[in-house]
Amino acid sequence: MTNFKAEDEAIGTIIVVEELFQSLVKSGIVPAAVMADVVRGAVARLDTTDHFGAGAAVRHYFESWLSK
């Protein structure tokens, strides 16, 4: 079994999801504005929890989506 930390798993998951977002928008399946709303909604939810770092991570990795 591969040895990795929870942080590695979290970052890997974020990157996979971000790539999925890009693919869905590029293919025209989902408009960029809708994906931006998804990111803003996730950040808003995370900011109301005790996991403020998670909201900051989403903001960091999905920063380009927040401006759409």
C-alpha positions, 0 to 999 in steps of 0.5 A, a space after each residue: 500500500 502506498 504511504 501518503 498523508 491526509 494532506 496529500 489526499 486532500 490536495 490530490 482530490 482538489 486538483 482532480 475536481 478542478 480538472 473536472 470543472 475545466 473539462 466540463 466547461 471546455 466541453 460546454 456541458 456546464 457554463 463557467 458561471 455555474 461552476 463559479 457559483 458552485 465554488 462560491 457556494 462551497 467557500 461560503 459553506 466552509 466558512 461557516 464551519 470550524 474548517 476555515 483552512 478548507 475554505 482558504 484552500 478552495 479559494 486558492 485552488 479555484 481562484 480563477 473560477 471566483 472571477 467568472 
